[in-house]
Amino acid sequence: MMGFASTSSQVRPPSFIECKEHSAKLINPTITTALKENIRTLQKPVSDLPSWVGTFCPDIYEHYYKVPYLATYLPQRPLGTLSFTDNAPLPIMTSSLGAKSTCLLKLLVEMCEGEGIEVMIYAGGQLGAMLHGGPMPWDDDIDVAIEYRHREKFEELCGETVAGGEVRLGCFRAWNAWKVFKGKGEDDRTHWKHDGYNSPYIDVYFVEERFYWRHPFTRYIREVRPDGETTGEQQFRVDDFYPVEDYYYGGMKLKGPGRAVALRYDLSRCFAGGYNHRLEAFFADAVDKEELEINCCAMYEVGYPFVKEDGKTLTYRIRNKLGTMERYDVRVGL
């Protein structure tokens, strides 16, 4: 995940667009090198997608056609000092994975809206929306949140058809969240099967206003497991979480918690993910956070999408029709 030093009103420093190379010595510069070398440099059709993505999510498809993510998945081999179990590769977001995942998100939102359930972009998904106008390129899943009072209705909806009855979403209850996915179609090559569900999937968390034992006189928004128990230490002040705000995310618009919620992250440095959601794999050995650091400014310079300081302009670089790299600024403000 990535981010920058922040207050609740500003999430990008004024100097970011003119930023210099990260001065700190990276423990594992191989990650930055791999991300630089595998960025998609041309605007071209996104391959390996099922036909329903183009049919029901044309705006999302157009976003990933224009905006560069990873061209291919990284090789299944160690990166410097890092290796996953079974040598699964570092988690990253390709154009095809991003397009299918975001289309799944759109169908989930539409399914819930019909029953008065608001789906909020959340956690790493919210951070991606704020800073990249879509998924973080060095992540491989999307997180959303639903208020716990809607849990029973949401669970009733799971498995129903959407998109005019032409697409059926699958749902799998994990210990901490629901996973929403789509079964494999004959024309779908962006698909990985697991025990009871498929990747890519959307992680759906529940949140509710509750007391927190360390601060018994203050109410917080807390994550709640499907069984009704709170999870870990994840809590947010109510006035940081609400009112919800509007976000642009990969060609669609949706709601999310207040931007102050993102302050739970270290917003001054960039880090790769420590878990591969696509293949459900951990690192083979214990890894310190510092081993996953990425050079943010190098990612900007090579062309990955970032949202400018104004919060309304998405900027990225890609090769134009003349064959030269050109920077594009696109208004995405809501």
C-alpha positions as a LaTeX table, in Angstrom:
\begin{tabular}{lrrr}
\hline
Residue & $x$ (\AA) & $y$ (\AA) & $z$ (\AA) \\
\hline
Met1 & 0.00 & 0.00 & 0.00 \\
Met2 & 1.15 & 3.56 & $-0.40$ \\
Gly3 & 0.52 & 7.02 & 0.87 \\
Phe4 & 1.95 & 10.32 & 2.05 \\
Ala5 & 2.17 & 12.44 & 5.18 \\
Ser6 & $-1.30$ & 13.76 & 5.77 \\
Thr7 & $-3.84$ & 15.70 & 7.73 \\
Ser8 & $-7.54$ & 14.97 & 7.50 \\
Ser9 & $-7.90$ & 17.73 & 4.89 \\
Gln10 & $-4.87$ & 16.95 & 2.70 \\
Val11 & $-3.58$ & 13.56 & 1.66 \\
Arg12 & $-0.92$ & 14.54 & $-0.89$ \\
Pro13 & 1.96 & 16.96 & $-0.27$ \\
Pro14 & 2.12 & 19.99 & $-2.61$ \\
Ser15 & 5.59 & 18.92 & $-3.75$ \\
Phe16 & 4.65 & 15.39 & $-4.77$ \\
Ile17 & 4.39 & 16.01 & $-8.51$ \\
Glu18 & 7.93 & 17.46 & $-8.42$ \\
Cys19 & 9.19 & 14.82 & $-6.02$ \\
Lys20 & 12.75 & 13.56 & $-6.03$ \\
Glu21 & 13.95 & 10.00 & $-5.77$ \\
His22 & 13.37 & 8.47 & $-2.36$ \\
Ser23 & 16.48 & 9.19 & $-0.32$ \\
Ala24 & 16.19 & 6.16 & 1.98 \\
Lys25 & 18.08 & 3.04 & 0.99 \\
Leu26 & 15.54 & 0.36 & 0.15 \\
Ile27 & 16.16 & $-3.01$ & 1.76 \\
Asn28 & 14.77 & $-4.79$ & $-1.29$ \\
Pro29 & 15.03 & $-2.55$ & $-4.40$ \\
Thr30 & 14.16 & $-5.59$ & $-6.53$ \\
Ile31 & 10.46 & $-4.88$ & $-5.86$ \\
Thr32 & 10.69 & $-1.35$ & $-7.28$ \\
Thr33 & 12.63 & $-2.63$ & $-10.29$ \\
Ala34 & 10.07 & $-5.36$ & $-11.00$ \\
Leu35 & 7.19 & $-2.89$ & $-10.85$ \\
Lys36 & 8.98 & $-0.44$ & $-13.13$ \\
Glu37 & 9.78 & $-3.10$ & $-15.70$ \\
Asn38 & 6.29 & $-4.61$ & $-15.84$ \\
Ile39 & 4.09 & $-1.51$ & $-16.26$ \\
Arg40 & 1.85 & $-1.51$ & $-19.34$ \\
Thr41 & 3.14 & 1.23 & $-21.65$ \\
Leu42 & 0.50 & 1.17 & $-24.40$ \\
Gln43 & $-3.21$ & 1.91 & $-24.54$ \\
Lys44 & $-4.64$ & $-1.31$ & $-25.93$ \\
Pro45 & $-7.58$ & $-3.68$ & $-25.39$ \\
Val46 & $-7.57$ & $-5.43$ & $-22.02$ \\
Ser47 & $-7.28$ & $-9.16$ & $-22.66$ \\
Asp48 & $-8.32$ & $-12.30$ & $-20.74$ \\
Leu49 & $-11.63$ & $-10.81$ & $-19.59$ \\
Pro50 & $-15.04$ & $-12.49$ & $-19.66$ \\
Ser51 & $-17.49$ & $-10.85$ & $-22.06$ \\
Trp52 & $-19.78$ & $-9.66$ & $-19.26$ \\
Val53 & $-17.18$ & $-7.10$ & $-18.14$ \\
Gly54 & $-17.41$ & $-5.22$ & $-21.43$ \\
Thr55 & $-21.19$ & $-5.65$ & $-21.57$ \\
Phe56 & $-22.10$ & $-4.41$ & $-18.09$ \\
Cys57 & $-19.11$ & $-2.23$ & $-17.20$ \\
Pro58 & $-18.09$ & $-0.23$ & $-20.30$ \\
Asp59 & $-16.87$ & 2.78 & $-18.28$ \\
Ile60 & $-14.73$ & 0.51 & $-16.13$ \\
Tyr61 & $-13.29$ & $-1.23$ & $-19.17$ \\
Glu62 & $-12.43$ & 2.16 & $-20.69$ \\
His63 & $-10.62$ & 3.19 & $-17.50$ \\
Tyr64 & $-8.34$ & 0.16 & $-17.57$ \\
Tyr65 & $-7.86$ & 0.50 & $-21.32$ \\
Lys66 & $-6.45$ & 4.01 & $-20.82$ \\
Val67 & $-4.82$ & 3.94 & $-17.38$ \\
Pro68 & $-1.66$ & 1.81 & $-16.97$ \\
Tyr69 & $-1.41$ & $-0.98$ & $-14.44$ \\
Leu70 & 0.84 & $-4.04$ & $-14.59$ \\
Ala71 & 1.05 & $-5.64$ & $-18.03$ \\
Thr72 & 1.56 & $-9.18$ & $-16.72$ \\
Tyr73 & 1.75 & $-11.03$ & $-13.42$ \\
Leu74 & 5.21 & $-11.18$ & $-11.95$ \\
Pro75 & 7.13 & $-14.43$ & $-12.40$ \\
Gln76 & 6.66 & $-17.06$ & $-9.71$ \\
Arg77 & 10.11 & $-16.70$ & $-8.23$ \\
Pro78 & 11.69 & $-14.88$ & $-5.28$ \\
Leu79 & 12.20 & $-11.12$ & $-5.42$ \\
Gly80 & 15.51 & $-10.38$ & $-3.78$ \\
Thr81 & 15.22 & $-11.68$ & $-0.23$ \\
Leu82 & 11.48 & $-12.39$ & $-0.54$ \\
Ser83 & 9.65 & $-15.53$ & $-1.57$ \\
Phe84 & 6.10 & $-16.74$ & $-1.02$ \\
Thr85 & 5.02 & $-20.26$ & $-0.22$ \\
Asp86 & 5.21 & $-22.33$ & $-3.40$ \\
Asn87 & 7.06 & $-19.35$ & $-4.91$ \\
Ala88 & 3.80 & $-17.50$ & $-5.55$ \\
Pro89 & 4.58 & $-14.04$ & $-6.94$ \\
Leu90 & 4.29 & $-10.66$ & $-5.25$ \\
Pro91 & 0.66 & $-9.40$ & $-5.24$ \\
Ile92 & 0.07 & $-6.84$ & $-8.00$ \\
Met93 & $-2.84$ & $-5.47$ & $-10.04$ \\
Thr94 & $-2.79$ & $-6.11$ & $-13.78$ \\
Ser95 & $-5.16$ & $-4.30$ & $-16.13$ \\
Ser96 & $-7.30$ & $-7.43$ & $-16.54$ \\
Leu97 & $-7.43$ & $-8.17$ & $-12.81$ \\
Gly98 & $-8.34$ & $-4.55$ & $-12.09$ \\
Ala99 & $-11.08$ & $-4.43$ & $-14.72$ \\
Lys100 & $-12.75$ & $-7.67$ & $-13.62$ \\
Ser101 & $-12.44$ & $-6.86$ & $-9.90$ \\
Thr102 & $-13.90$ & $-3.38$ & $-10.33$ \\
Cys103 & $-16.76$ & $-4.69$ & $-12.48$ \\
Leu104 & $-17.53$ & $-7.21$ & $-9.73$ \\
Leu105 & $-17.60$ & $-4.28$ & $-7.31$ \\
Lys106 & $-20.04$ & $-2.38$ & $-9.53$ \\
Leu107 & $-22.40$ & $-5.37$ & $-9.74$ \\
Leu108 & $-22.19$ & $-5.83$ & $-5.96$ \\
Val109 & $-23.03$ & $-2.15$ & $-5.40$ \\
Glu110 & $-26.01$ & $-2.34$ & $-7.77$ \\
Met111 & $-27.30$ & $-5.52$ & $-6.09$ \\
Cys112 & $-27.17$ & $-3.89$ & $-2.67$ \\
Glu113 & $-28.54$ & $-0.52$ & $-3.75$ \\
Gly114 & $-31.78$ & $-2.19$ & $-4.78$ \\
Glu115 & $-32.30$ & $-3.19$ & $-1.14$ \\
Gly116 & $-31.20$ & 0.10 & 0.40 \\
Ile117 & $-27.76$ & $-1.20$ & 1.44 \\
Glu118 & $-24.86$ & 1.21 & 0.94 \\
Val119 & $-21.55$ & $-0.36$ & $-0.05$ \\
Met120 & $-18.55$ & 1.75 & 1.03 \\
Ile121 & $-15.06$ & 1.50 & $-0.41$ \\
Tyr122 & $-12.90$ & 0.65 & 2.59 \\
Ala123 & $-9.40$ & $-0.06$ & 3.93 \\
Gly124 & $-6.91$ & $-0.59$ & 1.08 \\
Gly125 & $-9.72$ & 0.07 & $-1.38$ \\
Gln126 & $-10.32$ & 3.52 & 0.09 \\
Leu127 & $-6.62$ & 4.31 & 0.05 \\
Gly128 & $-6.44$ & 3.25 & $-3.59$ \\
Ala129 & $-9.38$ & 5.51 & $-4.46$ \\
Met130 & $-7.83$ & 8.49 & $-2.69$ \\
Leu131 & $-4.34$ & 8.14 & $-4.15$ \\
His132 & $-4.72$ & 6.22 & $-7.43$ \\
Gly133 & $-8.31$ & 6.74 & $-8.55$ \\
Gly134 & $-8.70$ & 2.94 & $-8.41$ \\
Pro135 & $-6.86$ & $-0.06$ & $-6.99$ \\
Met136 & $-3.32$ & 0.32 & $-5.73$ \\
Pro137 & $-1.09$ & $-1.13$ & $-8.48$ \\
Trp138 & 0.87 & $-3.08$ & $-5.83$ \\
Asp139 & $-2.19$ & $-4.73$ & $-4.31$ \\
Asp140 & $-4.49$ & $-7.46$ & $-5.64$ \\
Asp141 & $-7.87$ & $-7.21$ & $-3.95$ \\
Ile142 & $-10.66$ & $-4.74$ & $-3.16$ \\
Asp143 & $-12.10$ & $-4.12$ & 0.31 \\
Val144 & $-15.56$ & $-2.68$ & 1.01 \\
Ala145 & $-17.68$ & $-2.19$ & 4.13 \\
Ile146 & $-21.40$ & $-2.49$ & 4.88 \\
Glu147 & $-23.13$ & $-1.44$ & 8.09 \\
Tyr148 & $-23.72$ & $-4.46$ & 10.30 \\
Arg149 & $-27.45$ & $-3.74$ & 10.58 \\
His150 & $-27.72$ & $-4.87$ & 6.95 \\
Arg151 & $-25.98$ & $-8.21$ & 7.53 \\
Glu152 & $-29.03$ & $-10.47$ & 7.33 \\
Lys153 & $-30.41$ & $-8.77$ & 4.22 \\
Phe154 & $-26.99$ & $-8.90$ & 2.57 \\
Glu155 & $-26.66$ & $-12.60$ & 3.29 \\
Glu156 & $-30.11$ & $-13.17$ & 1.77 \\
Leu157 & $-29.04$ & $-11.33$ & $-1.39$ \\
Cys158 & $-25.84$ & $-13.32$ & $-1.82$ \\
Gly159 & $-26.09$ & $-15.73$ & $-4.70$ \\
Glu160 & $-28.84$ & $-13.83$ & $-6.53$ \\
Thr161 & $-28.45$ & $-12.91$ & $-10.17$ \\
Val162 & $-27.59$ & $-9.34$ & $-11.12$ \\
Ala163 & $-27.19$ & $-7.35$ & $-14.34$ \\
Gly164 & $-30.68$ & $-8.13$ & $-15.54$ \\
Gly165 & $-30.44$ & $-11.73$ & $-14.42$ \\
Glu166 & $-27.44$ & $-12.48$ & $-16.64$ \\
Val167 & $-24.69$ & $-12.65$ & $-14.00$ \\
Arg168 & $-24.78$ & $-14.64$ & $-10.77$ \\
Leu169 & $-22.52$ & $-13.55$ & $-7.95$ \\
Gly170 & $-21.16$ & $-16.12$ & $-5.54$ \\
Cys171 & $-20.63$ & $-15.52$ & $-1.82$ \\
Phe172 & $-18.35$ & $-17.27$ & 0.65 \\
Arg173 & $-18.37$ & $-16.61$ & 4.39 \\
Ala174 & $-14.86$ & $-16.35$ & 5.83 \\
Trp175 & $-14.09$ & $-15.82$ & 9.51 \\
Asn176 & $-13.77$ & $-12.04$ & 9.24 \\
Ala177 & $-15.70$ & $-11.07$ & 6.09 \\
Trp178 & $-17.73$ & $-12.29$ & 3.13 \\
Lys179 & $-16.02$ & $-12.87$ & $-0.22$ \\
Val180 & $-18.08$ & $-11.96$ & $-3.29$ \\
Phe181 & $-16.94$ & $-13.46$ & $-6.58$ \\
Lys182 & $-18.10$ & $-14.74$ & $-9.96$ \\
Gly183 & $-18.04$ & $-18.33$ & $-11.11$ \\
Lys184 & $-15.77$ & $-19.18$ & $-14.03$ \\
Gly185 & $-17.15$ & $-18.74$ & $-17.54$ \\
Glu186 & $-15.80$ & $-20.36$ & $-20.68$ \\
Asp187 & $-14.33$ & $-17.06$ & $-21.90$ \\
Asp188 & $-12.78$ & $-16.07$ & $-18.56$ \\
Arg189 & $-9.00$ & $-16.36$ & $-18.18$ \\
Thr190 & $-8.80$ & $-14.01$ & $-15.20$ \\
His191 & $-9.85$ & $-16.66$ & $-12.71$ \\
Trp192 & $-8.26$ & $-18.71$ & $-9.90$ \\
Lys193 & $-10.18$ & $-21.40$ & $-8.02$ \\
His194 & $-9.98$ & $-21.87$ & $-4.25$ \\
Asp195 & $-11.84$ & $-23.98$ & $-1.73$ \\
Gly196 & $-15.41$ & $-22.63$ & $-1.85$ \\
Tyr197 & $-14.77$ & $-19.46$ & $-3.85$ \\
Asn198 & $-12.76$ & $-17.95$ & $-6.70$ \\
Ser199 & $-10.34$ & $-15.07$ & $-7.17$ \\
Pro200 & $-10.67$ & $-12.23$ & $-7.85$ \\
Tyr201 & $-13.14$ & $-11.46$ & $-5.09$ \\
Ile202 & $-14.41$ & $-8.49$ & $-3.12$ \\
Asp203 & $-13.89$ & $-8.66$ & 0.65 \\
Val204 & $-17.06$ & $-7.37$ & 2.33 \\
Tyr205 & $-16.54$ & $-6.26$ & 5.95 \\
Phe206 & $-19.24$ & $-5.23$ & 8.40 \\
Val207 & $-18.91$ & $-2.12$ & 10.58 \\
Glu208 & $-21.01$ & $-0.85$ & 13.47 \\
Glu209 & $-20.93$ & 1.89 & 16.10 \\
Arg210 & $-19.87$ & 0.25 & 19.35 \\
Phe211 & $-17.98$ & 0.95 & 22.55 \\
Tyr212 & $-14.26$ & 0.14 & 22.73 \\
Trp213 & $-13.00$ & $-1.20$ & 26.04 \\
Arg214 & $-9.88$ & 0.98 & 26.10 \\
His215 & $-12.04$ & 4.12 & 25.84 \\
Pro216 & $-15.30$ & 3.10 & 27.55 \\
Phe217 & $-16.93$ & 6.53 & 27.32 \\
Thr218 & $-16.37$ & 7.03 & 23.59 \\
Arg219 & $-18.20$ & 5.22 & 20.82 \\
Tyr220 & $-16.30$ & 4.04 & 17.76 \\
Ile221 & $-17.01$ & 2.52 & 14.39 \\
Arg222 & $-15.64$ & $-1.01$ & 14.68 \\
Glu223 & $-15.24$ & $-3.96$ & 12.34 \\
Val224 & $-17.66$ & $-6.75$ & 13.16 \\
Arg225 & $-17.26$ & $-10.35$ & 12.02 \\
Pro226 & $-20.17$ & $-12.13$ & 10.34 \\
Asp227 & $-20.81$ & $-13.90$ & 13.68 \\
Gly228 & $-21.32$ & $-10.54$ & 15.42 \\
Glu229 & $-18.03$ & $-10.38$ & 17.32 \\
Thr230 & $-15.72$ & $-7.39$ & 16.90 \\
Thr231 & $-12.37$ & $-8.03$ & 15.27 \\
Gly232 & $-8.96$ & $-7.04$ & 16.59 \\
Glu233 & $-8.18$ & $-3.46$ & 17.40 \\
Gln234 & $-9.68$ & $-1.86$ & 14.29 \\
Gln235 & $-11.78$ & 1.13 & 15.32 \\
Phe236 & $-12.43$ & 4.68 & 14.11 \\
Arg237 & $-13.92$ & 7.75 & 15.70 \\
Val238 & $-17.49$ & 8.19 & 14.53 \\
Asp239 & $-16.87$ & 11.74 & 13.29 \\
Asp240 & $-13.85$ & 10.52 & 11.27 \\
Phe241 & $-15.86$ & 7.76 & 9.59 \\
Tyr242 & $-19.07$ & 9.75 & 8.99 \\
Pro243 & $-20.37$ & 11.49 & 7.00 \\
Val244 & $-19.42$ & 9.29 & 4.07 \\
Glu245 & $-17.75$ & 10.92 & 1.06 \\
Asp246 & $-17.79$ & 10.42 & $-2.71$ \\
Tyr247 & $-14.95$ & 8.55 & $-4.43$ \\
Tyr248 & $-13.93$ & 7.78 & $-7.99$ \\
Tyr249 & $-12.70$ & 4.22 & $-8.37$ \\
Gly250 & $-11.56$ & 2.74 & $-11.66$ \\
Gly251 & $-14.36$ & 4.12 & $-13.82$ \\
Met252 & $-17.17$ & 4.13 & $-11.25$ \\
Lys253 & $-18.36$ & 6.34 & $-8.42$ \\
Leu254 & $-19.23$ & 5.15 & $-4.94$ \\
Lys255 & $-19.28$ & 6.16 & $-1.29$ \\
Gly256 & $-16.65$ & 5.62 & 1.36 \\
Pro257 & $-15.72$ & 6.67 & 4.90 \\
Gly258 & $-14.34$ & 10.12 & 5.56 \\
Arg259 & $-10.76$ & 10.56 & 4.37 \\
Ala260 & $-9.55$ & 10.87 & 7.94 \\
Val261 & $-10.08$ & 7.11 & 8.28 \\
Ala262 & $-7.07$ & 6.57 & 6.00 \\
Leu263 & $-4.84$ & 8.07 & 8.69 \\
Arg264 & $-4.61$ & 4.60 & 10.23 \\
Tyr265 & $-2.03$ & 3.86 & 7.54 \\
Asp266 & 1.57 & 5.02 & 7.45 \\
Leu267 & 0.93 & 7.66 & 4.82 \\
Ser268 & 4.53 & 8.74 & 4.39 \\
Arg269 & 5.97 & 5.73 & 2.54 \\
Cys270 & 5.02 & 3.10 & $-0.05$ \\
Phe271 & 4.81 & $-0.62$ & 0.63 \\
Ala272 & 3.95 & $-3.73$ & $-1.33$ \\
Gly273 & 1.41 & $-6.15$ & 0.08 \\
Gly274 & 2.48 & $-9.02$ & 2.30 \\
Tyr275 & $-0.16$ & $-11.49$ & 1.12 \\
Asn276 & $-1.16$ & $-12.73$ & $-2.34$ \\
His277 & $-4.99$ & $-12.72$ & $-2.43$ \\
Arg278 & $-5.13$ & $-13.97$ & $-6.02$ \\
Leu279 & $-3.33$ & $-17.21$ & $-5.11$ \\
Glu280 & $-4.01$ & $-17.12$ & $-1.33$ \\
Ala281 & $-0.34$ & $-17.37$ & $-0.36$ \\
Phe282 & 1.77 & $-15.99$ & 2.47 \\
Phe283 & 5.47 & $-15.26$ & 2.42 \\
Ala284 & 7.56 & $-18.36$ & 3.02 \\
Asp285 & 9.31 & $-16.65$ & 5.96 \\
Ala286 & 8.51 & $-13.84$ & 8.35 \\
Val287 & 8.94 & $-10.47$ & 6.63 \\
Asp288 & 9.49 & $-7.05$ & 8.19 \\
Lys289 & 7.43 & $-4.20$ & 6.77 \\
Glu290 & 10.59 & $-2.36$ & 5.72 \\
Glu291 & 11.50 & $-5.23$ & 3.38 \\
Leu292 & 8.40 & $-4.40$ & 1.32 \\
Glu293 & 9.10 & $-0.71$ & 0.77 \\
Ile294 & 8.74 & 0.66 & $-2.76$ \\
Asn295 & 10.12 & 3.89 & $-4.23$ \\
Cys296 & 6.87 & 5.88 & $-4.63$ \\
Cys297 & 8.43 & 8.60 & $-6.75$ \\
Ala298 & 9.88 & 6.05 & $-9.15$ \\
Met299 & 6.35 & 4.65 & $-9.56$ \\
Tyr300 & 5.04 & 8.12 & $-10.40$ \\
Glu301 & 7.84 & 8.81 & $-12.85$ \\
Val302 & 7.39 & 5.55 & $-14.75$ \\
Gly303 & 3.69 & 6.28 & $-15.23$ \\
Tyr304 & 1.53 & 4.53 & $-12.63$ \\
Pro305 & $-1.70$ & 6.44 & $-11.85$ \\
Phe306 & $-1.78$ & 8.92 & $-8.99$ \\
Val307 & $-4.37$ & 11.45 & $-7.88$ \\
Lys308 & $-2.98$ & 14.98 & $-7.72$ \\
Glu309 & $-3.05$ & 17.21 & $-4.68$ \\
Asp310 & $-6.40$ & 18.71 & $-5.71$ \\
Gly311 & $-8.03$ & 15.30 & $-5.23$ \\
Lys312 & $-9.81$ & 15.68 & $-8.56$ \\
Thr313 & $-7.17$ & 14.97 & $-11.22$ \\
Leu314 & $-5.80$ & 11.56 & $-12.12$ \\
Thr315 & $-2.33$ & 11.73 & $-13.68$ \\
Tyr316 & $-0.45$ & 8.93 & $-15.48$ \\
Arg317 & 2.01 & 8.35 & $-18.32$ \\
Ile318 & 1.55 & 6.08 & $-21.33$ \\
Arg319 & 2.89 & 5.83 & $-24.86$ \\
Asn320 & 0.94 & 7.90 & $-27.40$ \\
Lys321 & 0.23 & 7.12 & $-31.06$ \\
Leu322 & 3.55 & 8.70 & $-32.06$ \\
Gly323 & 5.44 & 6.23 & $-29.89$ \\
Thr324 & 6.58 & 8.69 & $-27.21$ \\
Met325 & 5.69 & 8.64 & $-23.52$ \\
Glu326 & 3.16 & 11.33 & $-22.66$ \\
Arg327 & 1.62 & 12.39 & $-19.35$ \\
Tyr328 & $-2.16$ & 12.61 & $-19.17$ \\
Asp329 & $-4.20$ & 14.51 & $-16.60$ \\
Val330 & $-7.85$ & 13.42 & $-16.35$ \\
Arg331 & $-10.50$ & 15.08 & $-14.21$ \\
Val332 & $-12.16$ & 12.54 & $-11.95$ \\
Gly333 & $-13.37$ & 14.82 & $-9.14$ \\
Leu334 & $-16.88$ & 14.28 & $-7.82$ \\
\hline
\end{tabular}
